[in-house]
Amino acid sequence: MSNFSKKMQERMQQKMQDLQEDIKKIEVMGTSANDFVKITLSGEQKVKKVEISKDVVNPDDIDALEDLVHFAIDDALTKLQEKTRSMFPGLPS
């Protein structure tokens, strides 16, 4: 491998490491309708925080709360995908 090629490879590896570190720092919040449930995800797709409004906690209607959590998670994942895609503008979606 030529010296130039080796340097290019090292630069690309460093750039990828830097991007991976940047992704780790990302946090996004997904919400359900009326912000009753809020889910915060890290760039590594780990749940950092869950907030549930007392207004939707009803032991007789757990299905509604489950739906709100589901919608908030889906929203957070969509936002995270959009944010990470914007970091790699040359890649196809």
Buried (B, 14 or more C-beta within 10 A) or exposed (E): EEEEEEEEEEEEEEEEEEEEEEBEEBBBBBBBEEEBBBBBBBBEEEEEEEEBBEEBEEEEEEEEBEBBBEBBBEBBBEBBEEBBEEEEEEEEE
